[in-house]
Amino acid sequence: MEKHENDYDRIHETNGEAYHDIDAASLKDVLQLSLEREEEMMRTYLITAERIHEQPELKERLQNFAEGNAKRSRQLIDELKNLT
């Protein structure tokens, strides 16, 4: 499996010294912003699903989207805990 050249965990060497592409504070900021976005999308999907009465398939899909957001939110929370 080929690694993407912009992986956050990729280490580069410059003048014999290794460094990471992103510092811990920046990574924490990115993950926190991603968490906020996931939670906002989850709320939007759930509120919209609650308002849908005539299209049960769409309502179910939106609820499934919200479940996906909830799962990603939990994963992001775990990653943020691991950074501290």
Secondary structure, 3 states (H helix, E strand, C coil): CCCCCCCCCCEEEECCEEEECCCHHHHHHHHHHHHHHHHHHHHHHHHHHHHCCCCHHHHHHHHHHHHHHHHHHHHHHHHHHHHC
